[in-house]
Amino acid sequence: MTVKLFQTRKYPPPIGKVDKVPVFAGDPECWLGSGTYFWESFVDNAEKWGKTHCANSYKISQKNYTYTKQNCLNLVDDAEALLMLKTLYERIKEKNPNALPRYLYSFLKLIRKGSESAKKYECARLLPYGGLRPVLKLECSKDPSFRGEFYFTPPIQVCFWNRVQVDIEDISGVSPVNHI
């Protein structure tokens, strides 16, 4: 499936930094680990990120990406990948509950080290909890404790783990009216 990916970057860049795309997040403790982060399909999510995390001083770049079961650890809607994650979690929990990673990036690192099939992935695709809130909250009229959330623009993130796997030539600037 081919999707549009959007990356938000602070603009102008911090003093001493060069404005280049894509921006690689080198902190290994980022929620998915070190990597190049994008919002999938909806530029709205990249704009929200720019407003809230870049003090409304940002630019957005766009990239088309085709992901498959072979190149992307899809933890949004791939039952096989989700079951692999669940199996690994249960194995670790059974052997030593104290060894369970506290942070998602640690868990993804374990997956990539511990599974031959997972080593091939160049990126992960996830729907973060929290952060960008849903637009519509629904509840059942007969049982108000049963609630659901509906995203008009689901905040799906894609993280490429290696710099070289993101084709820089394929990225182009996006300039909506409300951007700098």
N, C-alpha and C positions, 0 to 999 in steps of 0.2 A: 504494500500500500504506500502510495506517495503522499506525503503531507507537507505543508508549509511549516517551517520552524522559525521562530522569532527570538532574537537575543537582544536584551536591553543592556546598554552600557552607559556608564556615567559620562556626561559630556558637558563642559570640557573635562578631559581626564584629569585625575589628581596630578599635582605638581611632580615632575620627574617621570611621568608615565606617558607613553605614546598612544595616540588614538588609533588602534588597529582592531580589526575584526578577524576571526572571532576572539572574544576575551576568554582566556583559560583561567578558571578558578583553581589556583594552586594549593589551597588549603585542604589537606587530606581529611579534615573533619567537616567539610561541607556536607550537607545531608545525604548526598549520594556519593561523596568522596571527591577527590580532585577531578576536575573535568571541565568540559565546555557545555554550559547549560543553555537550553532553549525552552521556550513555551511552544506547545504544539497547536497548530491550526488557527488560533484566535489571537490577533494582534492586541485585543483588549487586555489580555493577561499581561503581556509585555508592557503595555502602557501603565497598568495598575502598579506593576513592579517598579517602573521608572518613577512614578509619582511618590510611592511609599518608601523606596529604598535608595533612590538617587536624588532625593530632595527636588523632584520635578525638573531636574536638569539632566537630560538623557537623550540618547539616540537609539533607534531600533534598527537591526539588520535582519534580513530574511534569507532563508536557505530552503531549498526543496530537498527532501530526503525520502528515499524509499527504504522502508524497513520490512524485514521478513523475520520468520522464526529463526533463521540462521544467523542474523546479524544484530538482533535487538532482544534484550531480556525484557519482554513485555509483561509488566506486572499490573497492567490495567485490565486487559480482557483476554489474555491467553491462558486458558485453563491449565495447559501442560506446564507452563512456567510457574503459575501460582501453586500448583501441586508440588512441583520440585522444591519451591521455597518452603512450603508447609512441611514436606518430608524432612528437609534439612533441619528445620526448626525443631521438629519433634525428636529427631535423632540426637541433637545436641542436648535438648531438655532432658531426655531419658538418661543419657550418659552422665551429664553433669549440669544441673540447672544453673549453677554459678558461672558456667562458661558461656551462657547466652550473652550475645553482644547487646549492649545497651543502646547503641546507636545504629541507625540504618546503614551508614557507610561501612561499618565493621561487618555487618551481616552480609552485605553485597560483596565485600572483599572475600569473606569465607566462601560464598557461593562460587565466585570466580576461581578460587584456588581449589576448592573441594570437588568440583564437578567438571569432568572432561567436556561435557556438552556446553557448559557455561563459559568455558575459556574462550570460545569463539566470538562471544558477544563484543561488539564495539561500543554499545550504549545500553542504557536502561531507560525504560519508559514507565513513569509512575504518576499516580494522581495523589498529590500531597494532601494531607489532612490539615485543615486550618488554613491560615494564610489568607488566600483570596476566598472570600466567603461566597456561599451560594446566593443566587438571586431570589430564589423562591423556596420557601419552606412549606411543606404540606403535612397535614395530619388527618387521620381517619376521624370522620364525624362521630362514629360510634365508640371509638376508643382513642382519646386525645394523646395517650401515652405512645401510640404508634405514629411515628413521625418519619418523614422522608425529606431529603433535600434534592432540589433540582438545579442543575447548573445549565444556564443558557450557553455559557462558554466555559466548559470544563477546564480547570487549570492543570492540564497534563504537562508534566515536565519530561524532557529528554536530556540525558546527560551522556556525552561522549567521554570515555575515560582517557583516551590518548589524544594529544594535540594533533598528531599527523592524520588522524582518521576523519577530520573535518575538512572537507574540500573548501579552502579559503576562496578559490576562484568562483565558487558557486554562490557566494554571499553578495547580496546587493542591498543598498540603503533603502529604507522605507521612510517616507517623509509625510505623514499625515499633517494636516493643517495645525493641529495642536502641539506638534513637536517643535523643538528648537529650530 
